[in-house]
Amino acid sequence: MIEILLKNKKSFKAHSVEELLVSELEFQVMQFTDYTNAELSWLEQNYGLDFKIMKHFEDIEISSHFLENENQAAFHFSIPYHNKEKNMVEEPLFIIVSQTGLFLFMSANLDVYFNGMYPAKINSLQRINDMDGIFKFQFEFISDYFADITESLSRKVKALANEILIEKEFSSNVMDIITKYNFNNLLIKEALLETTRVLRLYIKSDWEKHVELRESVRTELNDLDVISDYIQFNFDRLDDLRENVSNKIDLEQNHIFKMLTVVTVCISLPTFIAGVYGMNFEYMPELNFHFGYPIVVIAMICSAILPFIYFKRKKWL
């Protein structure tokens, strides 16, 4: 699917590049979702775009996420988001800026997610008059998105902390929940660091040195630094919650072990007495004693009760 925003602020969609006439396209933004190699070849032939960044975005080198030449500047951002199963995953978002216009490349899943979360903000793109404003909008949008997804996770972590620390209640799978939140936080942190590095590389680059635009990017970098602090706070809070839950589990296990110890002692003495008088020897002095049975029963009961009283006074119970 191809979505095009024209310079006259009208927009339309096309299913393939065969529906487009280059000579009639006066556009500002061209977005490709679930793009194909044929579409990339069409763009390369008609607009001279270089797609090296899209071929090497999985490289470890951070420099591969921002590439520039005399005709274009290309950006790769990793975007963490929640899929239909409510699991956090990440997918690439590519932005290529040239003298012709701005080109966006993303998956259909990511496009649906953005349109579902920010319909009004995306529609506001049509009210921007110049390319610098559209370029600035992309950076602001990414910065705002990281703020929103971090805030969403922070609310979940805070609710979990309230449940564990204040209400002192938690489910049996609370450690799995903490691990899940920690993993989500890690994905956001990694994507944020990568985004920050990409923006800094852009500021240092020679691509179209517009002072106002670069100052706007520096402002977004300051916002991303603040977001990074919140992410670190989430890590710290999750670590505290994990330690708190572990301590509570240890206390519960200690209490169980104490109970088992008390029960074992209370049962072992009557069992010992019963074992002695259950031996099949012919000559045992108490066998002919008239009150032997009730005395042994009383002894067994006392041997079970006395240890219980002792441990109760020792505050084991």
N, C-alpha and C positions, 0 to 999 in steps of 0.2 A: 504494500500500500504506500502511495506517495501523497503527501499533503503539501500544498504549495500556497504560500502567502505572497500575493502580488504587491507591487509597489503602490497600486491604487487601493490597497487594504482589503481587496476581495480575496477570498480563498476558495480553493476547490481541491478535490481528490481525484487521483488517477490510480488505476490498478496496475499499470505497467508503463514503461517509458515509451512504448509504441504509441501511446495516446498523446504524447507531448510533442510540440513543435518548438524547437529551440529559438527560432527566429521570432516567435510570438510571445516568448516567456520573458516578461520583465518582472522578476520576482525579487523578494528580499530573503525569504526563508524557504528552503526545500527540505522536507523531512521524509526519510525512508524508514519504514518499519519492516522488519524481517527482510532486509535487502538481499538481493541476489548478486552473483558475480556478473550477470548480464547488465544489471543496473549500474554497477560500479564501472564496468567497461564503457557504458554509455556516457557516464559523467566524465570519465577520463578523456574520452574522445572529444566531447563537446565543450568541456569547461577546463580541461587540462589539470584535473585534480590528481594529487599524488596520494595513494592509499597505503603507503608504507606503514603508517601508524596502526592501521587496522589489521595488518598482517603480523605485526610483532608486538601487539599489546600485552601478550602473556609473558614477555621477557621480564626477567627480574630487574634489569636496569631501569631505574625510575626515569632516566632521560628518554626512554622509548615512549613515554606517555605524553610528551610534548615535542613535536617536530615542526620545524619551520623551514621555508625556503623563500625565494624572492616573490613567489606567487601566492603563498598561502601559509596559514598557521593552523596546525592540527592538534586537537586535544583529545585525550582519552581519560574518562572518569569512570571509576567503579562505583556503582550505585547499589547500596544495600536496600532491600525492600522485602515486604511480606508477601509471599505468594498465596495462591488460593488455599493451600493447606495451613496457612498462618505460620509457616516457617520462614525465617529470614534467609534470603539468598542474595547474591549480588550478580549484576549483569553489567556489561560495558555500555557506556554512552559515548559516542564520538561526535565531536564538533569540528568542522572544517570551515575556516573563514578565508574567503578569497576576495578579490576585487569584484567578482561577479555577485556574490551573496553569501549567505550563511547556510551550511548544509548540516543536517542532523541525521544520525544513524542510531537506531535502537531496536530492541525486540518489541514485538506486539504486546507481550505481557507487561513490559515496562511502560509502554505507551498507555495501555489501559489503566494501569495503576496511577500514573500521573494525572490522567484526565479525570479519574475518579476522585482523587484527592484535591486537585487544584483546578477545577473547571473555570472559575472566575479569573484566576491569575493567568492561565494560559490564553483565555480569550482577550485579556488586556494587551497581549502582544500585538494585536491589530491596531492598537492606538499609538504605537511607537512609530515615529516618522522617519528616523534615520538608522543607518546600519550600526553606528556606534551605540545607539540606544538599545538596539536588538542584541548586540554583542554583550553589552552591560547587563541586560536582562537575564541572559543565560547564566552568568556568574552569580548574580543575585539570587536567581531561582535555586541554583545548586546549594548556595550557602543557607538559604532559608529552609531548604529540604533537610539538610543535615541538622539544623536547629530543631525542626519539627520531629524528626525521627528520634533524636536524642531525648527530647522532652517527653515523647511518648514512652520510651523505655524507662526514663527516670520516674514517671508516674507509676509504672508497674512495679519498679523496684521499691518505691516508697510505700505502695500498698502492701507489698509482701513484708516489708520491714515493720509496718504497723501491725500486721497479723502476728508476726513472730515475737516482736519485742514488747508491744503494748498489750495486745489481746492474749499473748502467750499461747497461741494455738497455731498449729500447722499440720498439713496433711502428710501422709506417708511418703508422698513423692516430692516433698519440698526440696530435697537436694537436687533432684532432676530439674526442677524449675529454676533453681539458682544456677545450675550449670548451663541451662538454655539461655538465661538472661546474660550470663557471663560471655557465652559464645556470641550472642547478638551484639553485645557491647564491643567485643573484640573486632567483629566485622566492621562496625561503624568506625571504630578507632583507626583501623588499617586504611579504610577508604578515605577517611578525613585526612590522615597524614599524606596519603598519595595526592589528594586534591590540593592540599596546601602546597606541596612540593611543585605540582604542575603550575599553579598560579604564580609561584615565585620564579619559576623558570620563564614564564611569560613576561613578567616584569623586567627580567634581565635581558630579554631577547631584543632583537632589532626590528621586530615586526611592528610597523605602523606606530610610532611613538606618539600616541595621543595622550597628553598630560592628564586631561580630565578622566579618561578611561582608566588609566593606570592608577590614578588616585582612588578611583572607585574600587579597583581590585585590591588595593592596599587596605581599604576599609573592610572589604569582605574577609581579608586575611585576619584582620583583628577580631572580627566576629568568630571566625573559625577557631582562633586561639581560645576564646572564651568557651566555645562549645567543647573544645578539647578538655578544658578544666572540668566541665560537667561530666564528660565521659570518664575521666579519672575518678571523679567522686563516685560514680556508679560502681567502678571497680572496687573502690575502698568499701563502699557500703555492702556490696555483695560478699566481699571477703569477711566482713564483720558478721553478716548473717550466716555465712557458712560455718564460721567458728562458733557462733552462738548456738546454732542447731546441733553441731557436733558435741558441744559441751552438754546440752540438754539430753542428747541421746546417751552420752557417757553416764550422766547422772541416773537416767532411767535404768541403764544396764547395771550400774552399781547397786541400785535399789533392788533390782531383780536378783542379783547375785546374793545380796544380803538376805533376802527372803528365802532363797533356796538354801542358804547356809543354816538359817534358823530352823527351817522345816526339816533339814537333814539331821540336825542335832536333836530336835524334839522327837523325831521318829526313831533315831538310832538306839537310844537308851531303852525304850520299851521293846524294840526289836531284839536287843541284846538279852533282856530278861526272858522274853518269850523263847528265844533260842536256847537259853540255858535249860529252861524247864520243858523244852520240847525234846531234849535228848533222851534216847531210849536206853537208859541204864537201869539195871534191875534194882540196884541199891542207891537210892537218893534219900537223904535224911528228911526232906520236906514232903515226900510223897504220902506218908501216913499221918501227916499233921492235919487236924480237923479243920483249922481255919487257914490252911495253906493257900487255897485257891483265891478267896477274897483278898488276902494280904498281898498276893502277887499282882492281882488286878489293880489294887490301890497303888502299889509300888509303880506299876507301869504308867498309871495316870499321872502320878506325881512326877515321875521322871520326864514326862512330856510337858507338864505345865511349868515346872520350875525353870527350865532353860528359857521358855517363852518370857517369863517374868524377868529373868536376868537380862535378856537382850532388850526388853522393853525399857528397863531402867537405864541401860547403856545407850538408849535412843537410837538403836538400830532399826526400830520399827516406828 
